[in-house]
């Protein structure tokens, strides 16, 4: 067995609950489709923008989750739930 550094070392994740068929924009009536994956990106002008991944489901009757994966020192960990 060879020991190798892991790129995922030091990463943490946070989960945000979303309602079923959540709106994709405040400017339109378009809604998320359960079978589609989505990637949300924060403002590029922010020093450390954040990304959220939303995986597809067969149905999202119970809602879906957005998953944030960041390094331990990211400001998101200072936010309260």
C-alpha positions as CSV (number, residue, x, y, z in Angstrom):
1,X,0.0,0.0,0.0
2,X,1.3,3.4,-1.0
3,X,0.5,6.5,1.0
4,X,-0.6,9.5,-1.1
5,X,-2.0,12.9,-0.2
6,X,-5.7,13.3,-0.7
7,X,-7.1,16.3,-2.4
8,X,-10.3,16.0,-0.3
9,X,-8.3,16.2,3.0
10,X,-9.6,19.1,5.1
11,X,-12.9,19.5,3.2
12,X,-16.3,19.9,5.0
13,X,-19.8,19.9,3.7
14,X,-23.1,21.6,4.6
15,X,-26.5,20.7,3.3
16,X,-29.3,23.2,2.5
17,X,-32.9,21.8,2.3
18,X,-34.8,23.0,-0.8
19,X,-38.6,22.7,-1.5
20,X,-39.9,20.4,-4.2
21,X,-39.6,22.0,-7.7
22,X,-37.8,25.0,-6.3
23,X,-37.7,28.2,-8.5
24,X,-34.6,28.5,-10.7
25,X,-34.7,32.3,-10.8
26,X,-36.5,35.3,-9.2
27,X,-36.9,36.7,-12.7
28,X,-38.9,33.9,-14.3
29,X,-41.5,31.2,-13.4
30,X,-39.1,28.3,-14.4
31,X,-38.9,25.5,-11.8
32,X,-36.3,22.8,-11.2
33,X,-36.9,19.4,-12.7
34,X,-36.3,16.4,-10.4
35,X,-34.4,14.5,-13.1
36,X,-31.9,17.3,-13.7
37,X,-28.6,18.0,-11.9
38,X,-27.9,21.7,-11.1
39,X,-24.8,23.6,-10.1
40,X,-25.2,27.0,-8.4
41,X,-22.3,29.3,-8.4
42,X,-21.7,32.3,-6.1
43,X,-20.6,35.8,-7.2
44,X,-17.3,35.6,-9.0
45,X,-16.3,39.0,-7.5
46,X,-16.2,37.5,-4.0
47,X,-12.7,36.4,-3.0
48,X,-13.8,32.8,-2.3
49,X,-17.0,32.2,-4.2
50,X,-19.0,29.2,-3.2
51,X,-20.7,26.5,-5.3
52,X,-23.6,24.2,-4.5
53,X,-24.3,20.9,-6.2
54,X,-27.9,19.6,-6.5
55,X,-28.1,15.9,-7.6
56,X,-31.0,14.5,-9.7
57,X,-33.7,12.4,-8.1
58,X,-36.5,10.2,-9.6
59,X,-39.0,12.4,-7.8
60,X,-38.6,15.4,-5.4
61,X,-41.9,15.2,-3.6
62,X,-40.0,15.5,-0.3
63,X,-37.8,18.3,-1.6
64,X,-34.1,18.2,-2.5
65,X,-30.8,19.2,-1.0
66,X,-28.0,21.6,-2.2
67,X,-24.6,20.4,-1.0
68,X,-21.8,22.8,-0.3
69,X,-18.3,21.4,-0.1
70,X,-15.5,23.7,1.0
71,X,-12.3,23.9,2.9
72,X,-12.3,24.1,6.7
73,X,-11.4,27.8,6.7
74,X,-14.2,29.0,4.4
75,X,-16.5,31.8,5.8
76,X,-19.6,29.6,5.3
77,X,-18.7,27.8,8.6
78,X,-19.2,31.1,10.4
79,X,-22.9,31.2,9.3
80,X,-25.5,29.8,11.7
81,X,-28.2,27.4,10.5
